[in-house]
Amino acid sequence: MAYEILYPEYGGNSIYNLSQTILENYGVKPKRTMDDINLKKRNLIIILDAFGYNIFEKIAKEVKHRKITSVFPTTTCTVMTTITTGMLPGEHEIIGFLGYDERYGKVVNLLEFFNQEKFDDDSLQWIFSKIWNFYIDANVGVIIPFYTINVPLVYVLTKPYESYYYVDISDALNLVDILFEKNKDLIIFYVPHIDIISHFYGPNSSITLNAAKDIFEKVFNFSMKRKDEIGIIITADHGQIEAEDVYDFNDEIFLKNKMPILGDVRMHIFNKKIDLEINNYKILSENETEMLLGKIPERYKNSYFGISLDKKFYMTPIIEKQTRFYKGQHSSILKEEMEIPLINFE
């Protein structure tokens, strides 16, 4: 079976370039922006997690849009760090949802929900060293679900700004109105629901598609009412594939690697060069790694990156066990993971 792969289009058609364009609007010196983006003095950026083009085209293709790419790896930690900082993955070095503090051999799940323990700022500052003090000099409001209040990634990315927590979409849209009246320069509204549903049911499921349609219509209709007063963008961080199989790395691989296998479920960071005789699994060359990440990360310059080029995902001892039963997955470079919609209201 043939699987179509797609590289991120960092030359001007990726979420990285969109972020560069948005941040330029607030005084950040740009590198590679995106053409024909309509922004105003005040702007609302809506990120629908896992609202890939494969879902969008089934429920709202008639809406005026353009098709862009995500970044690599196609996973929330990496993409949201790029969106909020305007940095390439190889620059900010958040490659997957597993952060690693080399000093203490400590692995941190950057998306761990409902962790009531106190943040370990020392390890987080080490893991996020490239962006720990990054912020834009603007009046920014971030609207995020209530259960992300203790998520390490959210904590680091939002700590310079004012955060507002919501329970459901209607609640969140009310918050947008409140922040709009407070004259916020930039409102970032993050919606994780499609990703969660798609993980459980798969991106092709009628349950996922119906939920995505309902969520999209709510934010789209809201945006239509506000588009003349504030610049609005609706986009996604990545898409998902319909998972076909799960693979367990064997003990020999862990012994050879001599440290935890980092990354995600469809892309991995190895400490040693390991020969893996697995169909449709590839260890990237240095040139391929640079193309996918934008540059070789300093932290991982002696590491090796592996990716799934079919619809398998991979389990390691530090991946949550419930992940084995997910029907939707992401983090590699198949077309379904990489393509996302961009709606920019004129």
Buried (B, 14 or more C-beta within 10 A) or exposed (E): EEBEBBEBBBEBBBBBBBBBBBBBBBEBEBBBBBEEBEBBEBBBBBBBBBBBBBBBBBBBEEEEBEEBBBBBBBBBBBBBBBBBBBBBBBBBBBBBBBBBBEEEEBBBBBBBEEEEEEBBEEBBEBBBEBBEEBBBEBBBBBBBBEEBBBBBBBBBBBBBBEBBBBEEBEBBBEBBEBBBEEEBBBBBBBBBBBBBBBBBBBBBBEEBBEBBBEBBEBBBEBBEEBBEEBBBBBBBBBBBBBBEEBBEBEEEBBEEBEBBBBBBBBBBBBBEEBEEEEEEBBBBEEEBBBBBBBBBBEBBEEBBBBBBBBBBBBBBEEBEEEBEEBBBBBBBBBBBBBBBBBBBBE
